[in-house]
């Protein structure tokens, strides 16, 4: 189910990496950061990364909030903070 849904989402012009969406059964709002055949990763405004099975997205309504390509990670992202922290520790 997730595999078929992943293929459908990959071919959908309204669901692309970088788009801001509201998706999934929890109505997660954020930027699509990555998609594969089984899961989609959406980064919410608070920097949390939500990993949602594609079948859950496909069986629920999703809303495109912004089609602008938000391809760069926000500087306040917890993911980027962690990477920066790791880099600083490695220099010591």
Secondary structure, DSSP 8 states (H G I E B T S, - for coil): -HHHHHHHHHT-TTS-TT-EEEETTTTEEEEEEEE-SSEEEEEETTS-EEEEEHHHHHHS--EEEE-S---S--TT-HHHHHHHHHHHHHH-
